[in-house]
Amino acid sequence: MIMTAHLDTRVKIEKEAANLFNKKGFAATSMSDIAEAVGITKASLYHFFKNKESLYLSLIGQVISEAQLILGRGRSEGIDHVDHLKQLLHDLMELASSKERLMRQPEMALMGTSPGECLLLVGEVSKLEKLMTEHLVVIGHENPSLGTQIVFHSLFGYLKRRQFDKDSPPPNEFADYLISLFLPRENIN
């Protein structure tokens, strides 16, 4: 019973922190803001997370896990590899857009983390990159490693640009264009 209450509180903390980070940004959100939103004391909050950066890393870790699940999905029967990759990229864009403000600010949070925490995050990102690279290999991309880097840098650049340019294309339109850059000319619709 105590373990369930502990887990419920942690989930509530992460949910409220994600809402505040998305609404106010990482820098403008304090641990006091998060504790107040959850309805606990700031001291209780520190029982769950040693600082705001570790809470942020937990949230980013969840997004990365969701992205790994998306990229790890198998291709459905009757769907060709290109259409499968398009769907995966659409789903990735939808995930990133739903966590847009959270995803735009990792460098601020990472400055306050330990090297060990950063290495764990880098390891998870490497798994994500490996999954994307495998998809680019399947469609016959000539340089899948570089293609993977371009996909992820483009994704983060798109999210940052949307912050200032409200006329940016919708996520799925951006995803379609991005994937078209990696396809052999005969596969571009």
MDAnalysis code that builds the backbone (N, CA, C; Angstrom):
import MDAnalysis as mda
import numpy as np

u = mda.Universe.empty(567, n_residues=189, atom_resindex=np.repeat(np.arange(189), 3), trajectory=True)
u.add_TopologyAttr("name", ["N", "CA", "C"] * 189)
u.add_TopologyAttr("resid", np.arange(1, 190))
u.add_TopologyAttr("resname", ["MET", "ILE", "MET", "THR", "ALA", "HIS", "LEU", "ASP", "THR", "ARG", "VAL", "LYS", "ILE", "GLU", "LYS", "GLU", "ALA", "ALA", "ASN", "LEU", "PHE", "ASN", "LYS", "LYS", "GLY", "PHE", "ALA", "ALA", "THR", "SER", "MET", "SER", "ASP", "ILE", "ALA", "GLU", "ALA", "VAL", "GLY", "ILE", "THR", "LYS", "ALA", "SER", "LEU", "TYR", "HIS", "PHE", "PHE", "LYS", "ASN", "LYS", "GLU", "SER", "LEU", "TYR", "LEU", "SER", "LEU", "ILE", "GLY", "GLN", "VAL", "ILE", "SER", "GLU", "ALA", "GLN", "LEU", "ILE", "LEU", "GLY", "ARG", "GLY", "ARG", "SER", "GLU", "GLY", "ILE", "ASP", "HIS", "VAL", "ASP", "HIS", "LEU", "LYS", "GLN", "LEU", "LEU", "HIS", "ASP", "LEU", "MET", "GLU", "LEU", "ALA", "SER", "SER", "LYS", "GLU", "ARG", "LEU", "MET", "ARG", "GLN", "PRO", "GLU", "MET", "ALA", "LEU", "MET", "GLY", "THR", "SER", "PRO", "GLY", "GLU", "CYS", "LEU", "LEU", "LEU", "VAL", "GLY", "GLU", "VAL", "SER", "LYS", "LEU", "GLU", "LYS", "LEU", "MET", "THR", "GLU", "HIS", "LEU", "VAL", "VAL", "ILE", "GLY", "HIS", "GLU", "ASN", "PRO", "SER", "LEU", "GLY", "THR", "GLN", "ILE", "VAL", "PHE", "HIS", "SER", "LEU", "PHE", "GLY", "TYR", "LEU", "LYS", "ARG", "ARG", "GLN", "PHE", "ASP", "LYS", "ASP", "SER", "PRO", "PRO", "PRO", "ASN", "GLU", "PHE", "ALA", "ASP", "TYR", "LEU", "ILE", "SER", "LEU", "PHE", "LEU", "PRO", "ARG", "GLU", "ASN", "ILE", "ASN"])
u.atoms.positions = np.array([
    [0.820, -1.188, 0.000],
    [0.000, 0.000, 0.000],
    [0.875, 1.267, 0.000],
    [1.913, 1.257, 0.835],
    [2.808, 2.411, 0.903],
    [3.527, 2.575, -0.433],
    [3.963, 1.471, -1.046],
    [4.663, 1.524, -2.330],
    [3.759, 2.121, -3.408],
    [2.470, 1.746, -3.393],
    [1.527, 2.268, -4.377],
    [1.353, 3.776, -4.200],
    [1.214, 4.229, -2.970],
    [1.077, 5.662, -2.702],
    [2.334, 6.408, -3.150],
    [3.500, 5.811, -2.896],
    [4.775, 6.401, -3.306],
    [4.827, 6.539, -4.825],
    [4.446, 5.467, -5.521],
    [4.458, 5.475, -6.985],
    [3.435, 6.475, -7.527],
    [2.253, 6.511, -6.910],
    [1.223, 7.468, -7.342],
    [1.719, 8.903, -7.193],
    [2.393, 9.194, -6.102],
    [2.917, 10.544, -5.880],
    [3.985, 10.872, -6.911],
    [4.864, 9.929, -7.183],
    [5.912, 10.164, -8.185],
    [5.298, 10.441, -9.556],
    [4.300, 9.664, -9.934],
    [3.625, 9.866, -11.222],
    [2.967, 11.243, -11.262],
    [2.340, 11.628, -10.170],
    [1.703, 12.943, -10.111],
    [2.743, 14.065, -10.211],
    [3.866, 13.884, -9.549],
    [4.951, 14.877, -9.634],
    [5.406, 15.019, -11.089],
    [5.648, 13.901, -11.746],
    [6.114, 13.942, -13.135],
    [5.069, 14.587, -14.043],
    [3.805, 14.276, -13.815],
    [2.735, 14.855, -14.641],
    [2.666, 16.365, -14.448],
    [2.670, 16.809, -13.209],
    [2.579, 18.247, -12.935],
    [3.837, 18.980, -13.411],
    [4.994, 18.367, -13.225],
    [6.239, 18.987, -13.687],
    [6.219, 19.129, -15.211],
    [5.786, 18.085, -15.904],
    [5.703, 18.153, -17.371],
    [4.765, 19.277, -17.802],
    [3.622, 19.393, -17.123],
    [2.675, 20.473, -17.447],
    [3.319, 21.842, -17.228],
    [4.006, 21.997, -16.098],
    [4.642, 23.289, -15.805],
    [5.796, 23.590, -16.758],
    [6.631, 22.579, -17.045],
    [7.733, 22.796, -17.986],
    [7.182, 23.179, -19.359],
    [6.095, 22.515, -19.772],
    [5.496, 22.837, -21.067],
    [4.868, 24.223, -21.066],
    [4.281, 24.609, -19.950],
    [3.588, 25.898, -19.858],
    [4.557, 27.063, -19.643],
    [5.480, 26.918, -18.689],
    [6.347, 28.023, -18.286],
    [7.774, 27.918, -18.803],
    [8.178, 26.705, -19.178],
    [9.568, 26.466, -19.550],
    [10.357, 25.952, -18.363],
    [11.498, 25.352, -18.646],
    [12.328, 24.755, -17.603],
    [12.848, 25.816, -16.637],
    [13.437, 26.862, -17.179],
    [14.084, 27.874, -16.337],
    [13.086, 28.589, -15.428],
    [11.879, 28.826, -15.914],
    [10.892, 29.590, -15.141],
    [10.118, 28.738, -14.139],
    [10.297, 27.438, -14.180],
    [9.590, 26.555, -13.252],
    [10.503, 26.239, -12.079],
    [9.985, 26.429, -10.885],
    [10.770, 26.126, -9.678],
    [10.266, 24.842, -9.030],
    [11.086, 24.290, -8.174],
    [10.668, 23.121, -7.416],
    [9.471, 23.477, -6.527],
    [9.413, 24.707, -6.048],
    [8.267, 25.163, -5.249],
    [6.990, 25.146, -6.082],
    [7.085, 25.586, -7.350],
    [5.922, 25.554, -8.247],
    [5.406, 24.130, -8.403],
    [6.339, 23.208, -8.587],
    [5.967, 21.802, -8.794],
    [5.330, 21.235, -7.527],
    [5.955, 21.474, -6.381],
    [5.409, 20.974, -5.106],
    [4.003, 21.521, -4.886],
    [3.814, 22.798, -5.149],
    [2.500, 23.413, -4.963],
    [1.458, 22.767, -5.887],
    [1.822, 22.550, -7.137],
    [0.897, 21.940, -8.097],
    [0.503, 20.526, -7.692],
    [1.442, 19.809, -7.078],
    [1.181, 18.434, -6.652],
    [0.424, 18.396, -5.324],
    [0.626, 19.442, -4.509],
    [-0.012, 19.480, -3.200],
    [0.828, 18.819, -2.123],
    [2.158, 18.911, -2.284],
    [3.079, 18.368, -1.285],
    [4.074, 19.468, -0.911],
    [4.840, 19.201, 0.120],
    [5.861, 20.179, 0.499],
    [7.064, 20.054, -0.433],
    [7.835, 21.125, -0.483],
    [9.056, 21.110, -1.286],
    [10.017, 20.035, -0.755],
    [10.065, 19.873, 0.572],
    [10.924, 18.841, 1.172],
    [10.492, 17.449, 0.708],
    [9.197, 17.212, 0.611],
    [8.707, 15.918, 0.126],
    [9.107, 15.698, -1.332],
    [9.057, 16.765, -2.105],
    [9.449, 16.675, -3.512],
    [10.899, 16.223, -3.640],
    [11.768, 16.749, -2.782],
    [13.184, 16.359, -2.816],
    [13.398, 14.918, -2.379],
    [12.414, 14.325, -1.725],
    [12.488, 12.898, -1.392],
    [12.421, 12.057, -2.675],
    [11.710, 12.568, -3.666],
    [11.521, 11.833, -4.928],
    [12.582, 12.173, -5.982],
    [12.989, 13.442, -6.026],
    [13.958, 13.905, -7.022],
    [14.950, 14.827, -6.345],
    [16.239, 14.584, -6.605],
    [17.264, 15.368, -5.897],
    [17.310, 16.827, -6.338],
    [16.848, 17.106, -7.576],
    [16.799, 18.475, -8.062],
    [15.907, 18.540, -9.303],
    [15.702, 19.726, -9.788],
    [14.837, 19.944, -10.954],
    [15.409, 19.250, -12.187],
    [16.716, 19.245, -12.300],
    [17.355, 18.614, -13.456],
    [17.093, 17.113, -13.498],
    [17.165, 16.446, -12.349],
    [16.918, 14.996, -12.346],
    [15.453, 14.689, -12.653],
    [14.563, 15.561, -12.235],
    [13.146, 15.411, -12.583],
    [12.960, 15.578, -14.088],
    [13.605, 16.578, -14.644],
    [13.547, 16.810, -16.086],
    [14.104, 15.606, -16.855],
    [15.232, 15.084, -16.401],
    [15.821, 13.908, -17.065],
    [14.883, 12.719, -17.025],
    [14.170, 12.562, -15.931],
    [13.189, 11.482, -15.840],
    [12.121, 11.649, -16.917],
    [11.665, 12.879, -17.095],
    [10.646, 13.150, -18.115],
    [11.182, 12.931, -19.525],
    [12.397, 13.404, -19.775],
    [13.015, 13.201, -21.089],
    [13.222, 11.699, -21.338],
    [13.616, 10.978, -20.297],
    [13.770, 9.528, -20.414],
    [12.478, 8.848, -20.837],
    [11.358, 9.339, -20.316],
    [10.059, 8.777, -20.701],
    [9.750, 9.046, -22.174],
    [10.068, 10.258, -22.623],
    [9.837, 10.601, -24.032],
    [10.724, 9.724, -24.929],
    [11.959, 9.538, -24.530],
    [12.865, 8.698, -25.311],
    [12.352, 7.255, -25.352],
    [11.849, 6.763, -24.227],
    [11.287, 5.406, -24.195],
    [10.091, 5.288, -25.133],
    [9.236, 6.315, -25.136],
    [8.090, 6.307, -26.056],
    [8.574, 6.319, -27.506],
    [9.592, 7.112, -27.788],
    [10.144, 7.175, -29.149],
    [10.757, 5.832, -29.540],
    [11.424, 5.165, -28.588],
    [11.991, 3.842, -28.871],
    [10.883, 2.841, -29.201],
    [9.764, 2.936, -28.496],
    [8.627, 2.049, -28.796],
    [8.090, 2.317, -30.202],
    [8.000, 3.592, -30.557],
    [7.528, 3.938, -31.897],
    [8.464, 3.361, -32.952],
    [9.758, 3.631, -32.813],
    [10.718, 3.168, -33.829],
    [10.925, 1.661, -33.794],
    [10.582, 1.032, -32.702],
    [10.738, -0.412, -32.586],
    [9.567, -1.211, -33.130],
    [8.499, -0.511, -33.507],
    [7.322, -1.211, -34.035],
    [7.647, -1.894, -35.348],
    [7.153, -3.080, -35.468],
    [7.343, -3.829, -36.703],
    [6.432, -3.332, -37.808],
    [6.780, -3.679, -38.994],
    [6.005, -3.299, -40.169],
    [4.796, -4.220, -40.281],
    [3.620, -3.630, -40.523],
    [2.401, -4.416, -40.697],
    [2.421, -5.117, -42.048],
    [1.757, -6.235, -42.096],
    [1.638, -7.001, -43.336],
    [1.026, -6.120, -44.425],
    [1.607, -6.139, -45.600],
    [1.075, -5.391, -46.726],
    [1.531, -3.942, -46.806],
    [2.276, -3.473, -45.821],
    [2.777, -2.096, -45.830],
    [4.229, -2.138, -46.290],
    [4.562, -1.338, -47.310],
    [5.953, -1.353, -47.759],
    [6.835, -0.578, -46.781],
    [8.126, -0.732, -46.920],
    [9.088, -0.149, -45.985],
    [9.037, 1.383, -45.966],
    [8.842, 1.986, -47.124],
    [8.802, 3.446, -47.201],
    [7.577, 3.974, -46.458],
    [6.413, 3.381, -46.703],
    [5.199, 3.830, -46.013],
    [5.301, 3.579, -44.515],
    [5.939, 2.493, -44.143],
    [6.155, 2.197, -42.718],
    [7.027, 3.278, -42.079],
    [8.111, 3.649, -42.749],
    [8.990, 4.688, -42.221],
    [8.259, 6.030, -42.143],
    [7.433, 6.336, -43.146],
    [6.642, 7.576, -43.107],
    [5.743, 7.589, -41.868],
    [5.075, 6.464, -41.600],
    [4.185, 6.397, -40.446],
    [4.965, 6.548, -39.143],
    [6.117, 5.907, -39.066],
    [6.935, 6.033, -37.860],
    [7.364, 7.478, -37.640],
    [7.762, 8.146, -38.719],
    [8.195, 9.534, -38.598],
    [7.024, 10.446, -38.222],
    [5.846, 10.170, -38.773],
    [4.652, 10.932, -38.381],
    [4.401, 10.757, -36.879],
    [4.488, 9.519, -36.401],
    [4.244, 9.247, -34.985],
    [5.304, 9.894, -34.100],
    [6.555, 9.890, -34.569],
    [7.625, 10.570, -33.829],
    [7.367, 12.073, -33.752],
    [6.959, 12.657, -34.865],
    [6.663, 14.087, -34.889],
    [5.494, 14.418, -33.971],
    [4.491, 13.560, -33.958],
    [3.341, 13.774, -33.082],
    [3.777, 13.728, -31.612],
    [4.607, 12.757, -31.271],
    [5.125, 12.650, -29.907],
    [5.932, 13.898, -29.553],
    [6.871, 14.270, -30.413],
    [7.726, 15.430, -30.136],
    [6.899, 16.706, -30.041],
    [5.900, 16.847, -30.901],
    [5.057, 18.048, -30.869],
    [4.229, 18.103, -29.592],
    [3.796, 16.949, -29.101],
    [2.998, 16.928, -27.868],
    [3.848, 17.277, -26.653],
    [5.153, 17.114, -26.767],
    [6.089, 17.433, -25.676],
    [7.010, 18.574, -26.100],
    [6.503, 19.418, -26.980],
    [7.331, 20.399, -27.678],
    [8.200, 21.260, -26.766],
    [7.616, 21.893, -25.812],
    [8.394, 22.812, -24.973],
    [9.407, 22.042, -24.136],
    [9.019, 20.880, -23.693],
    [9.916, 20.021, -22.920],
    [11.119, 19.608, -23.770],
    [10.868, 19.291, -25.029],
    [11.915, 18.798, -25.924],
    [12.845, 19.912, -26.427],
    [12.419, 21.162, -26.341],
    [13.245, 22.258, -26.845],
    [14.359, 22.649, -25.894],
    [14.333, 22.189, -24.651],
    [15.198, 22.761, -23.628],
    [16.184, 21.795, -22.982],
    [16.565, 20.714, -23.599],
    [17.404, 19.753, -22.860],
    [18.750, 20.303, -22.425],
    [19.334, 21.193, -23.213],
    [20.668, 21.671, -22.851],
    [20.665, 22.446, -21.535],
    [19.584, 23.176, -21.235],
    [19.518, 23.915, -19.965],
    [19.518, 22.951, -18.782],
    [18.723, 21.916, -18.888],
    [18.613, 20.969, -17.781],
    [19.879, 20.140, -17.632],
    [20.502, 19.791, -18.735],
    [21.675, 18.920, -18.672],
    [22.873, 19.595, -18.014],
    [22.892, 20.917, -18.005],
    [24.017, 21.618, -17.382],
    [24.094, 21.337, -15.884],
    [22.962, 21.005, -15.259],
    [22.957, 20.770, -13.816],
    [22.961, 19.311, -13.425],
    [23.261, 18.426, -14.362],
    [23.219, 16.995, -14.053],
    [24.623, 16.428, -13.907],
    [24.658, 15.267, -13.308],
    [25.952, 14.593, -13.131],
    [26.383, 13.946, -14.442],
    [27.686, 13.688, -14.596],
    [28.157, 12.993, -15.809],
    [27.486, 11.628, -15.977],
    [27.246, 10.944, -14.871],
    [26.599, 9.634, -14.941],
    [25.197, 9.716, -15.509],
    [24.439, 10.731, -15.073],
    [23.078, 10.914, -15.593],
    [23.123, 11.229, -17.079],
    [24.060, 12.061, -17.476],
    [24.199, 12.396, -18.899],
    [24.543, 11.165, -19.728],
    [25.429, 10.328, -19.212],
    [25.808, 9.110, -19.939],
    [24.624, 8.167, -20.108],
    [23.782, 8.060, -19.077],
    [22.587, 7.220, -19.197],
    [21.675, 7.743, -20.303],
    [21.495, 9.042, -20.334],
    [20.655, 9.651, -21.358],
    [21.258, 9.450, -22.741],
    [22.552, 9.637, -22.859],
    [23.234, 9.432, -24.143],
    [23.068, 7.982, -24.606],
    [23.151, 7.045, -23.677],
    [22.961, 5.633, -24.018],
    [21.573, 5.362, -24.575],
    [20.562, 5.985, -23.972],
    [19.189, 5.802, -24.455],
    [18.990, 6.460, -25.818],
    [19.588, 7.617, -26.009],
    [19.502, 8.294, -27.310],
    [20.213, 7.452, -28.374],
    [21.322, 6.823, -28.008],
    [22.046, 5.955, -28.954],
    [21.173, 4.794, -29.410],
    [20.393, 4.233, -28.502],
    [19.468, 3.142, -28.871],
    [18.431, 3.660, -29.872],
    [17.948, 4.859, -29.624],
    [16.969, 5.483, -30.511],
    [17.570, 5.696, -31.896],
    [18.795, 6.194, -31.930],
    [19.482, 6.418, -33.209],
    [19.701, 5.107, -33.951],
    [20.038, 4.052, -33.222],
    [20.255, 2.740, -33.856],
    [18.968, 2.248, -34.524],
    [17.833, 2.443, -33.867],
    [16.555, 2.032, -34.447],
    [16.263, 2.803, -35.730],
    [16.493, 4.115, -35.704],
    [16.253, 4.922, -36.911],
    [17.204, 4.497, -38.024],
    [18.451, 4.265, -37.694],
    [19.436, 3.839, -38.691],
    [18.993, 2.538, -39.352],
    [18.486, 1.607, -38.563],
    [18.011, 0.329, -39.124],
    [16.896, 0.554, -40.142],
    [15.992, 1.492, -39.864],
    [14.919, 1.780, -40.818],
    [15.476, 2.389, -42.101],
    [16.467, 3.252, -41.974],
    [17.055, 3.864, -43.173],
    [17.838, 2.834, -43.992],
    [18.440, 1.859, -43.324],
    [19.126, 0.775, -44.044],
    [18.117, -0.007, -44.875],
    [16.963, -0.313, -44.288],
    [15.942, -1.118, -44.964],
    [15.440, -0.432, -46.235],
    [15.312, 0.901, -46.204],
    [14.823, 1.571, -47.418],
    [15.945, 1.849, -48.413],
    [17.173, 1.457, -48.050],
    [18.287, 1.578, -48.984],
    [18.978, 2.925, -48.984],
    [18.898, 3.647, -47.874],
    [19.585, 4.944, -47.807],
    [21.088, 4.720, -47.926],
    [21.759, 5.585, -48.696],
    [23.189, 5.383, -48.962],
    [24.081, 5.664, -47.752],
    [23.626, 6.477, -46.807],
    [24.409, 6.767, -45.614],
    [23.460, 6.859, -44.414],
    [22.999, 5.703, -43.913],
    [21.978, 5.694, -42.865],
    [22.399, 6.388, -41.566],
    [23.671, 6.314, -41.202],
    [24.116, 6.976, -39.966],
    [23.978, 8.487, -40.079],
    [24.422, 9.033, -41.198],
    [24.278, 10.462, -41.423],
    [22.797, 10.827, -41.522],
    [22.032, 9.986, -42.193],
    [20.593, 10.227, -42.313],
    [19.914, 10.299, -40.955],
    [20.312, 9.424, -40.061],
    [19.751, 9.426, -38.709],
    [20.066, 10.736, -38.005],
    [21.315, 11.186, -38.105],
    [21.690, 12.455, -37.485],
    [20.861, 13.605, -38.055],
    [20.659, 13.593, -39.356],
    [19.880, 14.648, -40.000],
    [18.430, 14.614, -39.517],
    [17.857, 13.421, -39.400],
    [16.475, 13.308, -38.917],
    [16.346, 13.931, -37.531],
    [17.210, 13.538, -36.609],
    [17.072, 14.023, -35.234],
    [17.421, 15.504, -35.098],
    [18.437, 15.966, -35.799],
    [18.757, 17.392, -35.740],
    [17.632, 18.218, -36.373],
    [17.059, 17.717, -37.436],
    [15.941, 18.408, -38.081],
    [14.735, 18.458, -37.157],
    [14.475, 17.368, -36.480],
    [13.345, 17.299, -35.552],
    [13.486, 18.354, -34.451],
    [14.666, 18.414, -33.817],
    [14.880, 19.400, -32.754],
    [14.883, 20.826, -33.312],
    [15.466, 21.000, -34.493],
    [15.453, 22.320, -35.117],
    [14.036, 22.778, -35.425],
    [13.211, 21.857, -35.902],
    [11.814, 22.168, -36.191],
    [11.095, 22.623, -34.922],
    [11.294, 21.900, -33.830],
    [10.629, 22.262, -32.574],
    [11.089, 23.633, -32.075],
    [12.374, 23.899, -32.198],
    [12.883, 25.215, -31.760],
    [12.345, 26.323, -32.655],
    [12.286, 26.075, -33.954],
    [11.796, 27.099, -34.877],
    [10.324, 27.411, -34.636],
    [9.538, 26.388, -34.341],
    [8.102, 26.602, -34.085],
    [7.872, 27.546, -32.914],
    [8.842, 27.614, -32.038],
    [8.747, 28.502, -30.883],
    [8.620, 29.962, -31.338],
    [9.300, 30.306, -32.434],
    [9.344, 31.690, -32.897],
    [8.569, 31.922, -34.184],
    [8.345, 30.863, -34.952],
    [7.704, 30.990, -36.262],
    [6.395, 30.217, -36.255],
    [5.319, 30.918, -36.015],
    [4.009, 30.268, -35.930],
    [3.505, 29.818, -37.300],
    [4.191, 30.211, -38.369],
    [3.812, 29.788, -39.713],
    [4.566, 28.537, -40.162],
    [5.245, 27.886, -39.234],
    [5.942, 26.641, -39.568],
    [4.922, 25.622, -40.055],
    [5.340, 24.718, -40.931],
    [4.388, 23.723, -41.423],
    [3.917, 22.806, -40.293],
    [2.747, 22.212, -40.441],
    [2.280, 21.257, -39.433],
    [3.261, 20.077, -39.330],
    [3.300, 19.417, -38.180],
    [4.267, 18.320, -37.973],
    [4.238, 17.242, -39.055],
    [3.058, 16.814, -39.480],
    [3.007, 15.740, -40.477],
    [3.519, 16.195, -41.834],
    [3.271, 17.448, -42.177],
    [3.804, 17.984, -43.437],
    [5.334, 18.036, -43.380],
    [5.852, 18.465, -42.237],
    [7.302, 18.490, -42.054],
    [7.875, 17.075, -42.136],
    [7.196, 16.121, -41.502],
    [7.654, 14.724, -41.524],
    [7.676, 14.183, -42.955],
    [6.641, 14.487, -43.724],
    [6.595, 14.022, -45.121],
    [7.758, 14.587, -45.925],
    [8.021, 15.871, -45.751],
    [9.122, 16.479, -46.492],
    [10.457, 15.884, -46.055],
    [10.628, 15.731, -44.756],
    [11.879, 15.190, -44.229],
    [12.140, 13.796, -44.789],
    [11.138, 12.944, -44.772],
    [11.346, 11.574, -45.264],
    [11.614, 11.587, -46.766],
    [11.039, 12.548, -47.496],
    [11.269, 12.593, -48.945],
    [12.743, 12.842, -49.268],
    [13.470, 13.471, -48.339],
    [14.890, 13.728, -48.564],
    [15.722, 12.443, -48.558],
    [15.187, 11.390, -47.983],
    [15.943, 10.151, -47.827],
    [15.555, 9.062, -48.811],
    [14.560, 9.333, -49.619],
    [14.063, 8.294, -50.505],
    [14.718, 8.359, -51.872],
    [14.931, 7.185, -52.447],
    [15.361, 7.180, -53.849],
    [14.264, 7.903, -54.671],
    [14.654, 8.600, -55.686],
    [13.730, 9.428, -56.470],
    [12.478, 8.668, -56.914],
    [12.574, 7.390, -57.207],
    [11.416, 6.649, -57.719],
    [10.369, 6.414, -56.618],
    [10.738, 6.603, -55.326],
    [9.781, 6.402, -54.241],
    [9.110, 7.676, -53.759],
    [9.459, 8.809, -54.311],
    [8.872, 10.069, -53.852],
    [7.527, 10.252, -54.525],
    [6.509, 10.470, -53.685],
    [5.129, 10.658, -54.220],
    [4.908, 12.109, -54.545],
])
